[in-house]
Amino acid sequence: MSIHTDNRITKLLKVIGKAINTYNMIAANDNVLIALSGGKDSLVLMDALHRRLRHIPINYNLYCCHVYVSNFHNKETIETLKKYCLNYSIPLLLKEITLDLSNKNSSPCFVCSWFRRKALFETAAELQCKKIAFGHNQDDIIITFFMNMFYHGKLSTMPPKLKMFNGTLEIIRPLAFLTEAQVKGYCNALSFVPVVNDCPYKDTTKRQQTKELLKIINKSVKGAQSSIFRSLSSRDDEYLL
């Protein structure tokens, strides 16, 4: 790794560290389960949480879980993830789910997400992990905010930290302060090759359409993304209905 690349990673790690510290995401001796899809976000998340252990005075334990759909999955993806985790000396657990997508009234994305989360929750319980780390970045959080407004008529999004089941489990998002472009830069700096997304619905979802809308906004309004993200923690209830 070149000095230039190392400096770029160091700067992005500081942003990730800021998110972790701001929301008290990880404490000493925590067992943290990383949701590892093999996409750029989850690979960067795995590297960052592992790399961070070299520079902080506490220790925590990392595990990875890859949930794959029996209906359509790529065996090469699993082999690739095994190699990544072996290189990092992080245990990898594989969980298979089967989806019934015959009900045309149910969104395939909702069904898939529900069963994936269920598998992750069960795995976390098996490993006694009280934290599940997802690789959602700043773009994802803003897109979810837009989608909840457009399709559900409410102001909400994915918080950087979310307590569940009476506080026995926490969802954390250490990449919350990184833009998607920064995540791509981190990924490229380490020459990571993300696995291919084998979902047949990936290009036709409402999320993808909303993502394109965010791109248009960013091109039209300078600094729009940072302002939108900042607004999520700067609510003025007096001027809301």
Secondary structure, DSSP 8 states (H G I E B T S, - for coil): --HHHHHHHHHHHHHHHHHHHHTT---TT-EEEEE--SSHHHHHHHHHHHHHTTTSS---EEEEEEEEETTS--HHHHHHHHHHHHHHT--EEEEEE------TTS-HHHHHHHHHHHHHHHHHHHHT-SEEE----HHHHHHHHHHHHHHH-------SEEEETTTTEEEE-TTTTS-HHHHHHHHHHTT--------TTTTSSHHHHHHHHHHHHHHHSTTHHHHHHHHTT---GGG--
